[in-house]
Amino acid sequence: MALPTSSVITLHVNGEPRTLPVDHRTTLLDALRERLDLTGTKKGCDQGQCGACTVLVDGRRTVACLQLAVATEGRQVTTIEGVADGDRLHPVQQAFLDLDGYQCGYCTPGQICSAIGVLAEHAAGWPSAATADVRPSAGPPPLTADEIRERMSGNLCRCAAYPSIVEAVASAAQPAPAAGKGTGPEAKEPAA
C-alpha cells in the first residue's frame, strides 16, 4: 500500500488558523505565497542562502524555502504581513523606513523578520560568532555594529543597503521614548 503524498494541515499564520491541503514536498514559502496569497515573503535563491524568505516560526528566524509546510503544522508563523499592530508599524519596520534600510525593497521583508528575531535572540542573551565573552554570566553582549552585522549575515541585500540596515536594527533595539518625550514630529512641546 502506498503512503499518502499529501495532507490537510492547519498553519497558524499571523495569528489566524489557515487550513489547506498540501503535497508533503511543499515548502512553507510556497504554501505562504502560492496557497495563502501572502506574497510579502519573497523567493530569492530557493536554497536557504539569501534570507529573502525569512519568517518567524514560534518567534525564531526560519528560511521558509527550506522548511516543509507539513513540519510547521501547529506552530505560530509570522510573516511580514503580521508584524505590524494594525496601522502601527513594528519598531523594526519603522526604523527601516526612517533610516532608509532598504533600496529596491525585495529583501526588506526577510531583513525585517530576521531583525526582529535578532533582537529577540540578543535580549535572551544568545551569543553570536562576534560575541567576545560567551559565558552566561557575562549577560547579553553590547549590540554593536559588528554584532548586528554578524547576526544579520544570513540576509543578503543585492543593493548593498547594509549600513542603513545595521543602523535601523540598532535604532530598533533602543527603548522607545516615553509618551510625549520623543524627538520626532509627534513629540509635543511643553505647555507654556
PASEBA-1860 file (N, C-alpha, C; in nm, 3 decimals):
! residues 192
1> MALPTSSV> 0.085/-0.118/0.000/0.000/0.000/0.000/0.089/0.124/0.000 ~ 0.059/0.216/-0.088/0.138/0.339/-0.100/0.102/0.436/0.013 ~ 0.203/0.503/0.062/0.181/0.605/0.164/0.124/0.731/0.100 ~ 0.044/0.808/0.173/-0.011/0.930/0.115/0.100/1.032/0.087 ~ 0.081/1.109/-0.016/0.180/1.211/-0.053/0.129/1.352/-0.027 ~ 0.010/1.363/0.031/-0.043/1.494/0.065/-0.123/1.484/0.194 ~ -0.142/1.598/0.255/-0.217/1.606/0.381/-0.293/1.736/0.386 ~ -0.395/1.739/0.470/-0.463/1.864/0.501/-0.403/1.910/0.633
9> ITLHVNGE> -0.346/2.031/0.633/-0.279/2.084/0.751/-0.341/2.217/0.792 ~ -0.317/2.254/0.917/-0.357/2.385/0.965/-0.232/2.460/1.006 ~ -0.209/2.571/0.938/-0.098/2.659/0.973/-0.156/2.777/1.051 ~ -0.087/2.818/1.155/-0.129/2.936/1.233/-0.042/3.052/1.185 ~ -0.097/3.129/1.092/-0.021/3.234/1.025/-0.073/3.370/1.069 ~ 0.017/3.450/1.124/-0.017/3.586/1.168/-0.138/3.586/1.260 ~ -0.144/3.485/1.346/-0.249/3.477/1.447/-0.378/3.413/1.401 ~ -0.385/3.368/1.276/-0.508/3.308/1.224/-0.482/3.165/1.179
17> PRTLPVDH> -0.570/3.071/1.217/-0.555/2.935/1.166/-0.596/2.930/1.018 ~ -0.514/2.867/0.937/-0.541/2.855/0.794/-0.526/2.708/0.756 ~ -0.635/2.645/0.715/-0.636/2.503/0.680/-0.626/2.489/0.529 ~ -0.535/2.402/0.484/-0.517/2.384/0.340/-0.458/2.246/0.312 ~ -0.492/2.190/0.195/-0.427/2.065/0.154/-0.291/2.098/0.091 ~ -0.190/2.020/0.125/-0.057/2.041/0.066/0.007/1.908/0.032 ~ 0.084/1.909/-0.074/0.173/1.800/-0.106/0.280/1.799/0.002 ~ 0.325/1.684/0.045/0.424/1.677/0.153/0.555/1.746/0.119
25> RTTLLDAL> 0.582/1.767/-0.010/0.706/1.833/-0.052/0.693/1.985/-0.059 ~ 0.577/2.040/-0.030/0.555/2.184/-0.039/0.630/2.256/0.072 ~ 0.708/2.354/0.034/0.779/2.433/0.135/0.683/2.532/0.199 ~ 0.722/2.579/0.316/0.644/2.682/0.383/0.635/2.806/0.294 ~ 0.745/2.840/0.227/0.745/2.955/0.137/0.639/2.942/0.029 ~ 0.633/2.828/-0.037/0.534/2.809/-0.143/0.393/2.805/-0.087 ~ 0.374/2.747/0.030/0.240/2.747/0.091/0.195/2.890/0.121 ~ 0.286/2.971/0.176/0.251/3.110/0.208/0.220/3.189/0.082
33> RERLDLTG> 0.307/3.181/-0.018/0.293/3.264/-0.138/0.186/3.212/-0.234 ~ 0.191/3.083/-0.263/0.106/3.028/-0.369/-0.032/2.983/-0.320 ~ -0.041/2.942/-0.194/-0.167/2.889/-0.145/-0.242/2.988/-0.057 ~ -0.168/3.070/0.019/-0.233/3.164/0.111/-0.226/3.309/0.063 ~ -0.165/3.333/-0.052/-0.154/3.467/-0.112/-0.086/3.568/-0.021 ~ 0.008/3.523/0.060/0.088/3.612/0.144/0.221/3.631/0.071 ~ 0.224/3.727/-0.018/0.337/3.743/-0.109/0.444/3.838/-0.057 ~ 0.433/3.885/0.066/0.538/3.968/0.124/0.666/3.890/0.143
41> TKKGCDQG> 0.655/3.764/0.176/0.772/3.677/0.190/0.821/3.646/0.050 ~ 0.947/3.676/0.023/1.000/3.667/-0.114/1.077/3.539/-0.138 ~ 1.073/3.494/-0.263/1.154/3.380/-0.306/1.278/3.439/-0.372 ~ 1.394/3.413/-0.313/1.519/3.462/-0.368/1.596/3.349/-0.432 ~ 1.677/3.281/-0.353/1.764/3.175/-0.407/1.696/3.039/-0.406 ~ 1.596/3.019/-0.322/1.527/2.891/-0.304/1.623/2.783/-0.256 ~ 1.733/2.824/-0.191/1.832/2.730/-0.138/1.872/2.764/0.005 ~ 1.804/2.858/0.070/1.834/2.893/0.208/1.958/2.977/0.228
49> QCGACTVL> 2.008/3.040/0.122/2.132/3.113/0.134/2.118/3.264/0.133 ~ 2.002/3.318/0.091/1.992/3.464/0.078/1.908/3.530/0.187 ~ 1.817/3.458/0.251/1.737/3.513/0.359/1.616/3.591/0.315 ~ 1.590/3.604/0.184/1.474/3.681/0.138/1.343/3.623/0.189 ~ 1.341/3.494/0.218/1.218/3.426/0.261/1.208/3.412/0.413 ~ 1.289/3.485/0.488/1.289/3.470/0.633/1.153/3.507/0.692 ~ 1.101/3.418/0.775/0.980/3.440/0.853/1.013/3.400/0.997 ~ 0.921/3.422/1.086/0.938/3.380/1.225/0.847/3.260/1.251
57> VDGRRTVA> 0.903/3.153/1.302/0.827/3.035/1.341/0.846/3.019/1.491 ~ 0.737/3.032/1.563/0.741/3.033/1.710/0.841/3.137/1.759 ~ 0.849/3.251/1.689/0.934/3.362/1.729/1.079/3.351/1.686 ~ 1.115/3.241/1.621/1.255/3.222/1.578/1.266/3.233/1.427 ~ 1.378/3.288/1.382/1.401/3.306/1.239/1.409/3.172/1.167 ~ 1.342/3.166/1.052/1.341/3.046/0.971/1.342/3.087/0.825 ~ 1.426/3.022/0.744/1.418/3.044/0.600/1.309/2.952/0.546 ~ 1.202/3.012/0.500/1.081/2.938/0.463/1.100/2.849/0.342
65> CLQLAVAT> 1.204/2.875/0.261/1.226/2.791/0.142/1.281/2.654/0.179 ~ 1.334/2.638/0.299/1.388/2.508/0.343/1.298/2.438/0.444 ~ 1.195/2.503/0.488/1.103/2.448/0.589/0.983/2.386/0.518 ~ 0.957/2.260/0.541/0.837/2.198/0.481/0.713/2.248/0.554 ~ 0.609/2.275/0.478/0.484/2.325/0.536/0.428/2.225/0.638 ~ 0.434/2.095/0.608/0.379/1.995/0.699/0.453/1.995/0.832 ~ 0.580/2.033/0.833/0.658/2.037/0.957/0.626/2.160/1.040 ~ 0.548/2.250/0.984/0.513/2.374/1.054/0.373/2.367/1.111
73> EGRQVTTI> 0.303/2.260/1.087/0.166/2.248/1.137/0.163/2.264/1.289 ~ 0.071/2.345/1.337/0.054/2.367/1.480/0.149/2.469/1.540 ~ 0.240/2.523/1.461/0.334/2.624/1.511/0.287/2.762/1.467 ~ 0.335/2.865/1.536/0.297/3.003/1.505/0.393/3.060/1.400 ~ 0.340/3.098/1.285/0.419/3.155/1.176/0.385/3.302/1.166 ~ 0.488/3.386/1.167/0.467/3.529/1.149/0.541/3.573/1.024 ~ 0.468/3.631/0.930/0.527/3.683/0.808/0.532/3.835/0.820 ~ 0.589/3.900/0.722/0.597/4.046/0.723/0.458/4.108/0.733
81> EGVADGDR> 0.357/4.041/0.678/0.220/4.094/0.685/0.165/4.094/0.828 ~ 0.229/4.019/0.917/0.176/4.007/1.053/0.257/4.075/1.161 ~ 0.361/4.149/1.126/0.444/4.208/1.232/0.392/4.342/1.283 ~ 0.317/4.414/1.201/0.262/4.543/1.246/0.146/4.518/1.342 ~ 0.113/4.617/1.420/-0.001/4.612/1.511/-0.109/4.703/1.452 ~ -0.191/4.645/1.365/-0.291/4.725/1.296/-0.221/4.824/1.203 ~ -0.251/4.953/1.222/-0.188/5.057/1.140/-0.055/5.103/1.197 ~ -0.020/5.057/1.317/0.107/5.097/1.380/0.217/4.999/1.340
89> LHPVQQAF> 0.320/5.051/1.274/0.430/4.966/1.231/0.506/4.910/1.350 ~ 0.562/4.792/1.331/0.653/4.735/1.430/0.773/4.829/1.440 ~ 0.836/4.842/1.557/0.952/4.931/1.570/1.062/4.903/1.467 ~ 1.082/4.778/1.430/1.183/4.747/1.328/1.139/4.800/1.192 ~ 1.012/4.782/1.158/0.961/4.836/1.032/0.979/4.988/1.029 ~ 0.945/5.053/1.139/0.955/5.200/1.146/1.100/5.244/1.132 ~ 1.191/5.172/1.195/1.333/5.207/1.186/1.384/5.189/1.043 ~ 1.344/5.083/0.975/1.384/5.064/0.836/1.332/5.179/0.749
97> LDLDGYQC> 1.210/5.220/0.775/1.151/5.330/0.699/1.222/5.462/0.730 ~ 1.242/5.490/0.857/1.305/5.617/0.899/1.450/5.629/0.853 ~ 1.522/5.517/0.849/1.666/5.521/0.824/1.704/5.464/0.687 ~ 1.607/5.451/0.598/1.633/5.401/0.462/1.704/5.267/0.464 ~ 1.655/5.174/0.542/1.714/5.041/0.550/1.671/4.952/0.434 ~ 1.653/5.010/0.320/1.612/4.935/0.202/1.652/5.014/0.079 ~ 1.658/4.950/-0.034/1.680/5.017/-0.162/1.565/4.976/-0.252 ~ 1.580/4.862/-0.321/1.472/4.818/-0.410/1.356/4.760/-0.329
105> GYCTPGQI> 1.383/4.711/-0.208/1.278/4.658/-0.121/1.255/4.509/-0.131 ~ 1.319/4.441/-0.225/1.291/4.298/-0.242/1.329/4.218/-0.119 ~ 1.444/4.246/-0.060/1.490/4.168/0.055/1.434/4.220/0.187 ~ 1.369/4.337/0.184/1.329/4.404/0.307/1.238/4.320/0.397 ~ 1.137/4.249/0.346/1.056/4.167/0.437/1.138/4.064/0.515 ~ 1.229/3.997/0.446/1.316/3.900/0.513/1.411/3.967/0.609 ~ 1.465/4.084/0.571/1.554/4.159/0.659/1.481/4.198/0.788 ~ 1.359/4.247/0.773/1.281/4.291/0.890/1.248/4.173/0.981
113> CSAIGVLA> 1.200/4.063/0.924/1.170/3.946/1.008/1.296/3.895/1.076 ~ 1.407/3.894/1.004/1.532/3.850/1.064/1.574/3.945/1.176 ~ 1.561/4.075/1.155/1.599/4.172/1.257/1.514/4.155/1.383 ~ 1.387/4.127/1.367/1.300/4.102/1.483/1.352/3.981/1.560 ~ 1.389/3.876/1.487/1.447/3.757/1.550/1.580/3.787/1.617 ~ 1.664/3.867/1.552/1.794/3.906/1.607/1.775/3.976/1.741 ~ 1.683/4.070/1.746/1.662/4.146/1.870/1.611/4.055/1.982 ~ 1.526/3.959/1.949/1.478/3.864/2.050/1.591/3.773/2.098
121> EHAAGWPS> 1.675/3.726/2.005/1.789/3.642/2.042/1.885/3.719/2.132 ~ 1.912/3.843/2.095/2.003/3.926/2.175/1.947/3.949/2.315 ~ 1.819/3.983/2.322/1.755/4.008/2.452/1.758/3.883/2.540 ~ 1.755/3.765/2.478/1.760/3.639/2.553/1.902/3.603/2.594 ~ 2.000/3.682/2.547/2.138/3.657/2.586/2.213/3.560/2.498 ~ 2.157/3.527/2.382/2.224/3.433/2.292/2.348/3.499/2.233 ~ 2.462/3.434/2.239/2.583/3.489/2.177/2.583/3.465/2.026 ~ 2.667/3.538/1.957/2.689/3.516/1.814/2.837/3.485/1.794
129> AATADVRP> 2.877/3.464/1.670/3.019/3.441/1.641/3.102/3.566/1.670 ~ 3.039/3.682/1.677/3.111/3.807/1.705/3.116/3.840/1.855 ~ 3.047/3.762/1.937/3.042/3.789/2.080/3.176/3.754/2.144 ~ 3.236/3.853/2.211/3.368/3.833/2.271/3.363/3.741/2.393 ~ 3.267/3.761/2.480/3.257/3.683/2.603/3.127/3.604/2.600 ~ 3.136/3.474/2.578/3.016/3.392/2.562/2.970/3.325/2.692 ~ 3.038/3.356/2.802/2.996/3.296/2.929/2.857/3.348/2.967 ~ 2.767/3.261/3.012/2.633/3.306/3.051/2.637/3.417/3.155
137> SAGPPPLT> 2.735/3.414/3.244/2.743/3.516/3.348/2.775/3.654/3.292 ~ 2.825/3.660/3.168/2.859/3.788/3.106/2.734/3.866/3.064 ~ 2.621/3.797/3.053/2.498/3.863/3.011/2.498/3.893/2.862 ~ 2.393/3.959/2.815/2.387/3.991/2.672/2.503/4.081/2.632 ~ 2.564/4.053/2.517/2.674/4.138/2.471/2.619/4.273/2.424 ~ 2.703/4.375/2.421/2.657/4.501/2.364/2.617/4.479/2.218 ~ 2.512/4.543/2.175/2.465/4.525/2.038/2.538/4.625/1.948 ~ 2.664/4.594/1.922/2.749/4.678/1.839/2.717/4.655/1.691
145> ADEIRERM> 2.773/4.740/1.606/2.755/4.722/1.463/2.811/4.587/1.418 ~ 2.925/4.546/1.473/2.982/4.415/1.439/2.888/4.302/1.480 ~ 2.831/4.316/1.598/2.737/4.215/1.648/2.614/4.207/1.556 ~ 2.560/4.321/1.517/2.444/4.324/1.428/2.480/4.264/1.292 ~ 2.593/4.304/1.236/2.634/4.252/1.105/2.646/4.099/1.109 ~ 2.706/4.046/1.213/2.720/3.901/1.225/2.584/3.833/1.236 ~ 2.498/3.887/1.319/2.367/3.825/1.340/2.279/3.835/1.216 ~ 2.297/3.938/1.135/2.216/3.957/1.014/2.284/3.898/0.890
153> SGNLCRCA> 2.396/3.831/0.906/2.475/3.787/0.791/2.405/3.685/0.702 ~ 2.301/3.623/0.747/2.227/3.529/0.664/2.128/3.595/0.570 ~ 2.119/3.727/0.575/2.028/3.801/0.488/2.108/3.889/0.395 ~ 2.097/3.862/0.267/2.172/3.937/0.167/2.087/4.049/0.109 ~ 2.154/4.158/0.073/2.090/4.272/0.007/2.171/4.300/-0.119 ~ 2.112/4.276/-0.233/2.184/4.297/-0.359/2.211/4.444/-0.385 ~ 2.134/4.531/-0.323/2.154/4.675/-0.342/2.259/4.731/-0.246 ~ 2.306/4.651/-0.154/2.410/4.690/-0.058/2.365/4.801/0.036
161> AYPSIVEA> 2.246/4.789/0.090/2.195/4.886/0.187/2.240/4.852/0.329 ~ 2.347/4.775/0.342/2.390/4.724/0.472/2.413/4.831/0.578 ~ 2.480/4.943/0.548/2.500/5.043/0.654/2.367/5.092/0.712 ~ 2.268/5.114/0.628/2.138/5.160/0.676/2.062/5.050/0.749 ~ 2.081/4.926/0.705/2.016/4.813/0.773/2.072/4.799/0.914 ~ 2.203/4.806/0.928/2.266/4.797/1.061/2.218/4.912/1.148 ~ 2.212/5.031/1.093/2.165/5.148/1.169/2.019/5.130/1.212 ~ 1.937/5.075/1.123/1.795/5.054/1.156/1.779/4.951/1.267
169> VASAAQPA> 1.855/4.841/1.261/1.846/4.739/1.366/1.892/4.798/1.500 ~ 2.001/4.874/1.498/2.049/4.937/1.621/1.946/5.033/1.676 ~ 1.883/5.110/1.590/1.781/5.205/1.634/1.661/5.133/1.695 ~ 1.617/5.025/1.631/1.501/4.950/1.681/1.532/4.884/1.815 ~ 1.659/4.860/1.843/1.698/4.797/1.970/1.689/4.893/2.087 ~ 1.686/5.022/2.059/1.680/5.123/2.165/1.540/5.128/2.223 ~ 1.527/5.149/2.354/1.393/5.160/2.412/1.321/5.281/2.353 ~ 1.192/5.266/2.336/1.110/5.376/2.283/1.103/5.488/2.385
177> PAAGKGTG> 1.102/5.614/2.339/1.089/5.724/2.434/0.952/5.721/2.499 ~ 0.945/5.773/2.619/0.816/5.780/2.691/0.722/5.870/2.612 ~ 0.593/5.845/2.628/0.492/5.924/2.556/0.514/6.073/2.581 ~ 0.515/6.149/2.472/0.532/6.293/2.484/0.676/6.337/2.503 ~ 0.770/6.240/2.510/0.911/6.273/2.535/0.997/6.248/2.412 ~ 0.936/6.208/2.300/1.012/6.176/2.181/1.071/6.299/2.115 ~ 1.148/6.272/2.011/1.210/6.381/1.938/1.153/6.394/1.799 ~ 1.061/6.306/1.762/1.004/6.310/1.629/0.895/6.413/1.617
185> PEAKEPAA> 0.831/6.421/1.499/0.729/6.522/1.476/0.608/6.508/1.566 ~ 0.587/6.388/1.621/0.472/6.370/1.710/0.502/6.418/1.853 ~ 0.628/6.452/1.882/0.663/6.499/2.016/0.598/6.635/2.041 ~ 0.543/6.651/2.157/0.473/6.772/2.194/0.565/6.869/2.266 ~ 0.550/6.994/2.239/0.622/7.097/2.311/0.558/7.114/2.448 ~ 0.638/7.137/2.552/0.578/7.158/2.683/0.488/7.282/2.682 ~ 0.382/7.275/2.757/0.289/7.389/2.767/0.360/7.505/2.837 ~ 0.335/7.627/2.789/0.398/7.744/2.847/0.328/7.789/2.972
END
